[in-house]
Amino acid sequence: MATDKMNALCVLKILEEYSDEDHIMTAKDIQEKLKAVYGISPDRRTIYGAVSALTDLGYEISAFEENGKGYYLMVRDLDKADIRLLTDAVTAFEYISQKQTIELVEKLKNMLSVHERRAWIGSSIIRTDKKSTNSQVFLNIELLEKAISERKKVSFTYMDYGYDKKLTPRRPEPYVANPYAMMVESEHYYLVMILDGKDRPSFYRIDMMRDIRILDETISVSKRDAGLDSINKVVYAHAGDPELIRLRCDRKALRYCLERFGIDITIIPSDDGSTFEAVFKAPPEGILYWALQQMQSVEVLAPASLREKVIEAIENNKYKA
């Protein structure tokens, strides 16, 4: 015989799977689903008691007294907008393989009712040509998370593409690194770390790592001494010592500056408001590529060395006549 707790759990599962605002279930509907899915046949009083118990536990269930029809689960852990956002994010992330993308999307969709899932079919496009071919990505994340929390060094093989379009090790021997954090930058997932023998952070793509091992050695540079303060201003995962950056930009570039470098940067508008100067600290190497992309509306003022690199890149471009 089913216990009260079991009845309540089964009713909850039925409401999660089959009910929503457009598909309200009567007590009879719930009875039929309980028999079909779980092979149990509780009476109506048992169902009323189960719904009451679930409500007492904090589940928001609309009842007959409220809607005049029956029962449906009003609030889920993730609503349709949440799942749409997460589904699109998983689909867009190149570092998640096609197989893992499909599996994750299915898990997200399963948090909707069966009726909402039917309307969801075909609503997301997976760019299979851009998806990672490394099936170890999720295992990599799990291992790196463990290493970071335990402050242990890791070793790994780092891969790169050859002209045959296949991933091969960049070098025969594995890399050894002090791991500190993981971050998304320019649509890729990176490990923030300091390689053994180096003294400043670097960024290696997690989807290009294979055969990660957590070593017995404790990290040799503490997180406090790793110089991670400038990570929020890193561009295109180029590390380095932060320098004072000054950019003169057209007004139309304001949004791009704030989205790229954060709202805490200093903005100095010109007298007529048509241009502004952006001032902040960041490793200059990544700024070089960003400034070249935005060269029609952004001018590097300082440091002088970065300005010279921009000028040199423009003068030596592949389209020069």
Long-range contacts (C-beta under 8 A, 24 or more apart in sequence): 2-40, 2-42, 4-46, 4-49, 4-50, 4-53, 7-40, 7-42, 7-46, 7-47, 7-49, 7-50, 8-49, 8-50, 8-53, 8-54, 10-34, 10-37, 10-38, 10-40, 10-50, 11-47, 11-50, 11-51, 11-54, 12-50, 12-54, 12-59, 12-73, 13-37, 15-61, 15-71, 15-72, 15-73, 16-73, 16-76, 16-113, 17-113, 17-114, 18-113, 18-114, 18-115, 19-71, 19-72, 19-73, 19-113, 20-72, 20-73, 20-112, 20-113, 20-115, 20-116, 21-62, 21-72, 21-74, 22-115, 23-72, 23-113, 23-115, 24-62, 24-67, 24-69, 24-70, 24-71, 24-72, 25-70, 25-71, 25-72, 26-69, 26-70, 26-71, 27-70, 27-71, 29-70, 30-71, 73-113, 76-111, 76-112, 77-111, 78-108, 78-111, 80-112, 80-116, 83-108, 83-109, 83-111, 83-112, 84-123, 87-123, 87-124, 88-124, 91-124, 91-125, 91-126, 91-127, 92-187, 93-184, 93-187, 93-189, 94-130, 94-131, 94-132, 94-187, 94-188, 94-207, 95-132, 95-137, 95-188, 95-189, 95-205, 95-206, 95-207, 96-131, 96-132, 96-137, 97-131, 97-132, 97-133, 97-134, 97-135, 97-137, 98-126, 98-128, 98-131, 99-135, 100-135, 100-137, 100-138, 101-126, 101-131, 102-126, 132-207, 133-167, 134-159, 134-167, 134-207, 134-208, 134-209, 134-210, 136-209, 136-210, 136-211, 136-212, 137-189, 137-206, 137-207, 139-212, 140-206, 140-207, 140-209, 140-210, 140-212, 141-182, 141-189, 141-206, 143-212, 143-213, 143-214, 144-179, 144-182, 144-191, 144-206, 144-212, 145-182, 146-214, 147-179, 147-214, 148-179, 148-180, 148-181, 148-182, 150-214, 151-218, 151-219, 151-223, 152-214, 152-215, 152-216, 152-217, 152-218, 152-219, 153-177, 153-178, 153-179, 153-196, 153-214, 153-215, 153-217, 153-218, 153-219, 153-220, 154-179, 154-193, 154-212, 154-213, 154-214, 154-215, 155-212, 155-213, 155-215, 156-209, 156-210, 156-211, 156-212, 156-213, 157-209, 157-210, 157-211, 158-204, 158-208, 158-209, 159-208, 159-209, 159-210, 160-208, 167-208, 174-211, 174-213, 175-204, 176-215, 177-204, 178-219, 178-220, 178-221, 178-226, 179-219, 180-219, 180-223, 180-226, 180-228, 181-228, 181-231, 182-206, 183-231, 185-234, 185-236, 185-237, 186-236, 186-237, 188-237, 190-237, 192-228, 192-231, 194-221, 194-226, 196-220, 200-227, 200-239, 200-240, 200-241, 201-226, 201-227, 201-228, 201-231, 201-239, 202-239, 203-234, 203-237, 203-238, 203-239, 205-237, 230-281, 230-282, 230-283, 232-262, 233-261, 233-262, 233-280, 233-281, 233-282, 233-283, 234-282, 234-283, 234-286, 235-260, 235-282, 235-283, 235-286, 235-287, 235-289, 235-290, 236-286, 236-289, 236-290, 237-286, 238-283, 238-285, 238-286, 238-289, 239-283, 239-285, 240-283, 240-284, 240-285, 241-283, 242-281, 242-282, 242-283, 243-281, 243-282, 243-283, 243-284, 243-303, 243-306, 244-279, 244-280, 244-281, 244-302, 244-303, 245-278, 245-279, 245-280, 245-281, 245-282, 245-284, 245-287, 245-300, 245-302, 245-303, 245-306, 246-277, 246-278, 246-279, 246-300, 246-301, 246-302, 247-277, 247-278, 247-279, 247-291, 247-298, 247-299, 247-300, 247-301, 248-275, 248-276, 248-277, 248-298, 248-299, 248-301, 249-275, 249-276, 249-277, 249-278, 249-294, 249-297, 249-298, 249-299, 250-274, 250-275, 250-297, 250-298, 251-275, 251-276, 252-297, 253-294, 253-297, 253-298, 256-294, 257-298, 260-290, 277-301, 288-313
